[in-house]
Amino acid sequence: MPKLTRNLHQLFESQVQSIESTRSKMELLFLTSQINNSDIEHVYAGLFMELFTNFEALVEELFFGILSGALYTRTYPIVKISKITPITELKSVVFGGKPYENWLPYKEHTLKRAKRFVNNGEPFCQLTTAQIEKITNYHSIRNAIAHKSENSLNIFNRLILPLPLLPSEKTPTGYLRSKPSGSGLTQFEIAEIELKILTLKLCQ
């Protein structure tokens, strides 16, 4: 029985809730000096990797769910360009025989791939340019945490260059713990909220 795509968003929301619960607990431990700055930065690095990996997993599951018929949407007009049979060969066809493919950058991979198999690339075409840019920015932070290469750090540094940050906030984890003026929320919390908004739009 096919399931509504909205179920994926609900799962993502529960994952975010669990991640946020852990983040809040760790901040309380830091505030009461039970863990140090190095500890809390390791926590943020791991939690952000989990958060963004969950988002990437949702994009992939949504794509194959729509293409296979396991998922359906009442909001967007899904018209498949071609039918792939047997269904067991779906991933092989989509990935061109490779064991896996990247989904990001979003425009170059997810959207382009969706347009090959579904008319207009629904529902992946529903994200605005600004929303796609947010994904790109979070992907850059993810890469800076995961790889720590000169290139990934240079991209991250260009991202934060215009921002009024303290020296301690100019690292990926320091940035995620920083609070934009007037928001009251950390950049991590803002990322959680924005990724939930994006998944809701994709999974309506």
KEDODO-426146 format. One record per residue (C-alpha): x, y, z; residue in one letter; chain; residue number from 1. Coordinates in pm, 1 decimal, always signed. Layout:
// KEDODO-426146
R        X        Y        Z resn chain resi
R        X        Y        Z    A     A  NUM
...
//
This chain:
// KEDODO-426146
R        X        Y        Z resn chain resi
R     +0.0     +0.0     +0.0    M     A    1
R   +157.2   +334.1   -105.4    P     A    2
R   +214.0   +585.7   +172.7    K     A    3
R   +182.8   +963.0   +172.3    L     A    4
R   +506.9  +1151.7   +126.5    T     A    5
R   +407.2  +1351.7   +435.5    R     A    6
R   +512.2  +1047.9   +642.0    N     A    7
R   +874.9  +1117.6   +550.9    L     A    8
R   +847.6  +1470.8   +685.5    H     A    9
R   +694.7  +1343.4  +1008.3    Q     A   10
R   +983.7  +1098.9  +1049.3    L     A   11
R  +1232.8  +1379.6   +986.5    F     A   12
R  +1058.1  +1595.9  +1247.0    E     A   13
R  +1093.5  +1319.7  +1506.9    S     A   14
R  +1461.8  +1281.4  +1418.3    Q     A   15
R  +1515.5  +1655.6  +1459.7    V     A   16
R  +1334.8  +1648.3  +1793.3    Q     A   17
R  +1568.7  +1375.8  +1918.0    S     A   18
R  +1876.5  +1563.3  +1795.5    I     A   19
R  +1757.7  +1887.8  +1955.3    E     A   20
R  +1691.9  +1711.0  +2284.5    S     A   21
R  +2052.1  +1588.7  +2290.4    T     A   22
R  +2187.4  +1932.6  +2193.6    R     A   23
R  +1990.2  +2102.7  +2471.9    S     A   24
R  +2111.9  +1850.9  +2730.6    K     A   25
R  +2473.0  +1899.0  +2624.1    M     A   26
R  +2442.1  +2278.6  +2642.4    E     A   27
R  +2311.2  +2243.1  +2998.0    L     A   28
R  +2607.6  +2022.3  +3089.1    L     A   29
R  +2840.8  +2283.1  +2937.3    F     A   30
R  +2666.9  +2564.4  +3126.2    L     A   31
R  +2718.7  +2377.4  +3455.6    T     A   32
R  +3085.8  +2301.9  +3366.6    S     A   33
R  +3030.7  +1926.6  +3348.3    Q     A   34
R  +3179.5  +1921.0  +2997.1    I     A   35
R  +3432.4  +2157.0  +2839.9    N     A   36
R  +3445.0  +2355.1  +2515.9    N     A   37
R  +3614.5  +2074.9  +2325.3    S     A   38
R  +3340.8  +1834.2  +2435.2    D     A   39
R  +3055.3  +2059.4  +2325.0    I     A   40
R  +3217.9  +2125.5  +1987.3    E     A   41
R  +3250.7  +1751.7  +1925.4    H     A   42
R  +2882.7  +1717.1  +2014.0    V     A   43
R  +2780.1  +1987.7  +1767.4    Y     A   44
R  +2993.7  +1835.6  +1492.1    A     A   45
R  +2835.7  +1493.0  +1538.3    G     A   46
R  +2480.7  +1621.9  +1572.0    L     A   47
R  +2504.9  +1841.1  +1264.1    F     A   48
R  +2639.8  +1550.4  +1060.9    M     A   49
R  +2343.6  +1341.8  +1178.5    E     A   50
R  +2096.7  +1621.5  +1103.1    L     A   51
R  +2221.5  +1679.1   +750.9    F     A   52
R  +2265.6  +1309.0   +675.3    T     A   53
R  +1901.8  +1257.0   +773.6    N     A   54
R  +1802.3  +1530.4   +530.3    F     A   55
R  +2001.4  +1370.7   +247.3    E     A   56
R  +1845.1  +1033.3   +327.9    A     A   57
R  +1498.9  +1187.9   +306.9    L     A   58
R  +1572.6  +1332.3    -37.4    V     A   59
R  +1685.1   +992.1   -164.8    E     A   60
R  +1394.0   +804.0     -7.7    E     A   61
R  +1145.9  +1057.4   -146.0    L     A   62
R  +1294.5  +1027.6   -494.4    F     A   63
R  +1285.7   +647.3   -509.4    F     A   64
R   +954.2   +629.0   -325.5    G     A   65
R   +785.6   +846.8   -586.9    I     A   66
R   +953.3   +669.1   -876.6    L     A   67
R   +865.9   +321.9   -747.0    S     A   68
R   +511.4   +412.6   -647.0    G     A   69
R   +576.7   +336.9   -279.1    A     A   70
R   +501.8   +702.8   -198.8    L     A   71
R   +241.4   +942.0   -333.1    Y     A   72
R   +148.9  +1308.4   -290.0    T     A   73
R   -191.2  +1472.7   -296.0    R     A   74
R    -35.1  +1812.0   -370.6    T     A   75
R   +198.8  +1782.0   -667.1    Y     A   76
R   +121.7  +1640.6  -1014.5    P     A   77
R   +357.8  +1344.2  -1049.0    I     A   78
R   +382.7  +1232.5  -1412.0    V     A   79
R   +658.9   +979.6  -1470.3    K     A   80
R   +844.3  +1018.9  -1797.4    I     A   81
R   +922.1   +649.3  -1827.2    S     A   82
R   +843.8   +324.6  -1650.1    K     A   83
R  +1131.0   +118.3  -1515.3    I     A   84
R  +1082.9   -255.1  -1487.3    T     A   85
R  +1159.9   -466.9  -1303.1    P     A   86
R  +1142.3   -238.6  -1001.4    I     A   87
R  +1445.4   -415.1   -853.9    T     A   88
R  +1656.2   -244.5  -1123.1    E     A   89
R  +1534.4   +104.5  -1031.2    L     A   90
R  +1845.5   +219.9   -845.7    K     A   91
R  +2077.1    +66.0  -1101.0    S     A   92
R  +1903.9   +255.8  -1382.0    V     A   93
R  +1889.3   +585.8  -1193.1    V     A   94
R  +2253.6   +561.5  -1084.5    F     A   95
R  +2369.9   +442.8  -1425.3    G     A   96
R  +2498.9   +112.5  -1287.7    G     A   97
R  +2696.6   +278.4  -1005.8    K     A   98
R  +2641.4   +164.1   -645.9    P     A   99
R  +2547.3   +517.4   -539.9    Y     A  100
R  +2532.5   +879.3   -659.5    E     A  101
R  +2546.0  +1215.3   -486.5    N     A  102
R  +2228.2  +1413.8   -423.4    W     A  103
R  +2407.8  +1739.5   -360.5    L     A  104
R  +2464.4  +2003.9   -481.5    P     A  105
R  +2085.1  +2001.2   -510.1    Y     A  106
R  +2043.9  +2177.5   -844.9    K     A  107
R  +2317.9  +1982.8  -1021.7    E     A  108
R  +2223.6  +1640.0   -887.5    H     A  109
R  +1879.6  +1604.5   -727.5    T     A  110
R  +1688.5  +1845.4   -950.5    L     A  111
R  +1864.9  +1742.8  -1268.8    K     A  112
R  +1807.6  +1374.1  -1191.0    R     A  113
R  +1441.1  +1431.0  -1103.2    A     A  114
R  +1376.0  +1604.0  -1437.0    K     A  115
R  +1506.5  +1298.0  -1620.5    R     A  116
R  +1243.3  +1073.4  -1466.5    F     A  117
R   +946.2  +1291.8  -1362.6    V     A  118
R   +776.1  +1570.4  -1556.4    N     A  119
R   +912.3  +1908.6  -1437.5    N     A  120
R  +1110.5  +1724.4  -1170.3    G     A  121
R   +818.6  +1720.5   -925.1    E     A  122
R   +822.5  +1768.5   -631.9    P     A  123
R  +1190.4  +1863.6   -623.0    F     A  124
R  +1131.3  +2165.3   -848.4    C     A  125
R   +914.3  +2321.8   -575.6    Q     A  126
R  +1209.1  +2465.4   -381.5    L     A  127
R  +1294.9  +2828.1   -450.1    T     A  128
R  +1640.2  +2953.6   -544.6    T     A  129
R  +1680.5  +3089.8   -190.9    A     A  130
R  +1586.9  +2754.2    -38.4    Q     A  131
R  +1830.3  +2569.4   -262.5    I     A  132
R  +2098.7  +2816.1   -154.3    E     A  133
R  +2026.4  +2729.2   +209.9    K     A  134
R  +2085.6  +2361.1   +130.1    I     A  135
R  +2412.1  +2457.3    -41.1    T     A  136
R  +2524.1  +2652.4   +265.2    N     A  137
R  +2444.1  +2367.8   +504.5    Y     A  138
R  +2618.1  +2126.5   +269.5    H     A  139
R  +2927.0  +2349.5   +285.9    S     A  140
R  +2922.1  +2339.1   +666.4    I     A  141
R  +2878.2  +1962.8   +655.4    R     A  142
R  +3180.2  +1927.4   +425.4    N     A  143
R  +3393.8  +2154.3   +642.7    A     A  144
R  +3316.1  +1933.6   +943.9    I     A  145
R  +3354.8  +1601.8   +762.2    A     A  146
R  +3660.1  +1666.6   +547.1    H     A  147
R  +3851.7  +1956.0   +705.0    K     A  148
R  +4027.6  +1996.4   +370.1    S     A  149
R  +4169.7  +2329.7   +258.5    E     A  150
R  +3905.5  +2357.8    -12.0    N     A  151
R  +3608.8  +2279.0   +215.1    S     A  152
R  +3733.5  +2521.2   +480.3    L     A  153
R  +3788.6  +2794.5   +219.9    N     A  154
R  +3428.1  +2753.9   +102.2    I     A  155
R  +3307.2  +2772.8   +463.5    F     A  156
R  +3518.1  +3083.3   +528.9    N     A  157
R  +3367.3  +3256.0   +225.1    R     A  158
R  +3023.1  +3169.7   +358.6    L     A  159
R  +3081.4  +3337.0   +696.4    I     A  160
R  +3300.3  +3624.5   +570.3    L     A  161
R  +3019.9  +3888.0   +572.4    P     A  162
R  +2898.0  +3789.3   +919.8    L     A  163
R  +2989.8  +3973.7  +1242.4    P     A  164
R  +3135.9  +3675.5  +1428.9    L     A  165
R  +3369.3  +3646.0  +1725.1    L     A  166
R  +3701.6  +3465.0  +1662.1    P     A  167
R  +3568.9  +3157.0  +1845.4    S     A  168
R  +3265.5  +3152.2  +1613.4    E     A  169
R  +3467.7  +3134.7  +1291.1    K     A  170
R  +3493.1  +2756.0  +1290.2    T     A  171
R  +3212.6  +2527.3  +1168.3    P     A  172
R  +3114.4  +2418.2  +1520.3    T     A  173
R  +3169.6  +2765.5  +1665.5    G     A  174
R  +2945.9  +2909.0  +1395.5    Y     A  175
R  +2673.2  +2652.5  +1466.5    L     A  176
R  +2673.7  +2755.2  +1832.7    R     A  177
R  +2665.1  +3127.1  +1754.6    S     A  178
R  +2344.6  +3330.2  +1781.0    K     A  179
R  +2260.3  +3591.0  +1515.7    P     A  180
R  +2173.0  +3926.2  +1668.8    S     A  181
R  +1814.3  +3939.4  +1786.7    G     A  182
R  +1727.0  +3577.9  +1706.2    S     A  183
R  +1780.4  +3412.8  +2044.8    G     A  184
R  +1850.1  +3088.3  +1858.7    L     A  185
R  +2177.9  +2923.5  +1767.0    T     A  186
R  +2263.4  +2872.9  +1401.5    Q     A  187
R  +2215.8  +2502.3  +1470.2    F     A  188
R  +1857.1  +2557.2  +1585.3    E     A  189
R  +1793.3  +2776.7  +1282.0    I     A  190
R  +1925.9  +2498.5  +1058.3    A     A  191
R  +1687.5  +2251.6  +1223.6    E     A  192
R  +1391.1  +2481.6  +1160.9    I     A  193
R  +1485.5  +2559.6   +801.2    E     A  194
R  +1547.8  +2196.5   +709.4    L     A  195
R  +1207.7  +2104.0   +854.7    K     A  196
R  +1048.7  +2373.5   +638.9    I     A  197
R  +1225.6  +2239.6   +329.1    L     A  198
R  +1125.2  +1879.6   +395.2    T     A  199
R   +765.4  +1983.9   +456.3    L     A  200
R   +757.3  +2161.8   +120.5    K     A  201
R   +902.2  +1859.6    -58.5    L     A  202
R   +673.0  +1613.4   +118.1    C     A  203
R   +334.0  +1787.7    +96.1    Q     A  204
//
